[in-house]
C-alpha cells in the first residue's frame, strides 16, 4: 500500500485517524501500532515477522546497553547490535548483488533465489541503528515501554520513505503528545499539498521522461528535456511523500523533521546536499562521517572520509553498480568543490553557479535512473550528441507543446515562490488557501481514479 492509492486515502487513513482521535490517549499507540502492522503487511505479510524480530532485538539491545557499566562490554554489545541490523539489511537488500558479483569475478556459479525487498527496511533499520547508537552514547535513555518502542520503529507515515526519524526526535512525543485542531488542520494542508505534488506533478513528469527514454533515437535537446523532466519528477515524487508523511504525523500529534528545503535553488553541490533528503544526509554525517573524523583530519584522510560516506550513501539507495557510481560521483564533486572549485565558484555570478549546479545534478540523475549500464551509456551519449538525430527534432517541440504547463508548474513549485505565496495568502485569507488545497486534493483523487500511472521511485529503497 502506498500513500497515493485510493485504498489508503479513502479507507485506511480515515479509519486510523477516526480511531486515533476518539480513543483515550492510553490506547492511541495501540491503534498506531496495529495500523502500522496492517499497513506493512498489506503487500508482504511474511515480512511482518522480520519487523517484529527487529523490534524485539533492538528493544533488548537498548535495555542491555542501559544496564551495562563496563565500557568494553558496552562496546561489544553495540558492535553486536549494529552487526545484526546490518546483516539483516544486507541479506535482504544486497545478498543477490554480492552473489552475482562473486560469480562474475570467480569461476563459480552460486545459485541464489531473489527475494522481494521488505518495504521500508532501509529506513527502519537506520532508525533502529540511531537508537542503539544514541543509547550507547548516553544521548537518550533506553525505552522501557515496548509498545512505545514498537511504534517508533513501525510508524506507518514515515515507514516507506522517511523522513528518517531519530529516536531523540520523538522520544517525548511517544508518551506525551498534544493533538489540537490547529495542528490537525496543518497536517491536512501538508498532506494535500504533498499528494498534489506526487499525483499532479510527479506522475505527469514521469510519463514524459519514460516516453522520451523509450523513444529510441532522439535529438540532444529532447534527451536533455527528458532528464529535466526526471529531475523534477524525482523531487516531487520524494518530497511529496515526505510532505504527506509530515502532514500525517501532525494529524497524529507528531512533529517529524523536514526532509527537503528546495534543493533546486542551490548554487553549489554542497548546498544541494544540505537541502536534499536532509534526514539521510544528517544520519550519515552523525553516525558515519563524524565518527570517521569528519573534516578535523588531514586532507588525504578527509578525502577518504568523504568517499567512504558517499559510496555508502549510493549503496544505501540500491543494490546495483549505478547507485555506487552515483554516490562516488557526488563524493568526487564535493571533494573538488571543497579543495579546488570553491575559490572559482565565489567569483561567478549566482546565476552561473546555479546553472553549474543544476547541470551536474541532472547528469547525476542519469546515473541514478538507469540501473543498466547499456541504457545509461546510450542516454549519456545522446546528451552529448552521440547517436542522436542532431541538436533539435520535431519530437522536442511536440513534447514541449503538450507538457508546457506541467513543466512551468514544476519549475515554479521547485522554488519557494508558490510556498511563500500560499503562506501570505493563508495569513490574510485562510479560507481561500483551504479551498485551493481542497481543490488540489479533489483533482488528485480524480487523477488516481482515472489514471493508471502511479509509480513511487523510492518505494524500492
C-alpha positions, 0 to 999 in steps of 0.5 A: 500500500502506498500513500497515493492509492485510493485504498489508503486515502479513502479507507485506511487513513480515515479509519486510523485517524477516526480511531486515533482521535476518539480513543483515550490517549492510553490506547492511541499507540495501540491503534498506531501500532496495529495500523502500522502492522496492517499497513506493512503487511498489506503487500508482504505479510511474511515480512511482518515477522522480520519487523517484529524480530527487529523490534524485539532485538533492538528493544533488548539491545537498548535495555542491555546497553542501559544496564551495562557499566563496563565500557568494553562490554558496552562496546561489544554489545553495540558492535553486536547490535549494529552487526545484526541490523546490518546483516539483516539489511544486507541479506535482504537488500544486497545478498543477490548483488554480492552473489552475482558479483562473486560469480562474475569475478570467480569461476563459480556459479552460486545459485541464489533465489531473489527475494522481494525487498521488505518495504521500508527496511532501509529506513527502519533499520537506520532508525533502529541503528540511531537508537542503539547508537544514541543509547550507547552514547548516553544521548537518550535513555533506553525505552522501557515501554515496548509498545512505545518502542514498537511504534517508533520503529513501525510508524506507518507515515514515515515507514516507506520513505522517511523522513528518517526519524531519530529516536531523540526526535520523538522520544517525548512525543511517544508518551506525551503528545498534544493533538489540537485542531490547529495542528490537525488542520496543518497536517491536512494542508501538508498532506494535500499539498504533498499528494498534489505534488506526487499525483499532479506533478510527479506522475505527469513528469514521469510519463514524459521522461519514460516516453522520451527514454523509450523513444529510441533515437532522439535529438540532444535537446529532447534527451536533455528535456527528458532528464529535466523532466526526471529531475523534477519528477524525482523531487516531487515524487520524494518530497511529496511523500515526505510532505504527506508523511509530515502532514500525517504525523501532525494529524497524529500529534507528531512533529517529524523533521523536514526532509527537503528545503528546495534543493533546486535553488542551490548554487553549489553541490554542497548546498544541494546536499544540505537541502536534499533528503536532509534526514539521510544526509544528517544520519550519515554525517552523525553516525558515519562521517563524524565518527570517521573524523569528519573534516578535523583530519588531514586532507588525504584522510578527509578525502577518504572520509568523504568517499567512504560516506558517499559510496555508502550513501549510493549503496544505501539507495540500491543494490546495483553498480549505478547507485555506487557510481552515483554516490562516488560521483557526488563524493568526487564533486564535493571533494573538488568543490571543497579543495579546488572549485570553491575559490572559482565558484565565489567569483561567478555570478549566482546565476552561473553557479546555479546553472553549474549546479543544476547541470551536474545534478541532472547528469547525476540523475542519469546515473541514478535512473538507469540501473543498466549500464547499456541504457545509461551509456546510450542516454549519456551519449545522446546528451552529448550528441552521440547517436542522436538525430542532431541538436533539435527534432520535431519530437522536442517541440511536440513534447514541449507543446503538450507538457508546457504547463506541467513543466512551468508548474514544476519549475515554479513549485521547485522554488519557494515562490508558490510556498511563500505565496500560499503562506501570505495568502493563508495569513490574510485569507485562510479560507481561500488557501483551504479551498485551493488545497481542497481543490488540489486534493479533489483533482488528485483523487480524480487523477488516481481514479482515472489514471493508471500511472502511479509509480513511487521511485523510492518505494524500492529503497 
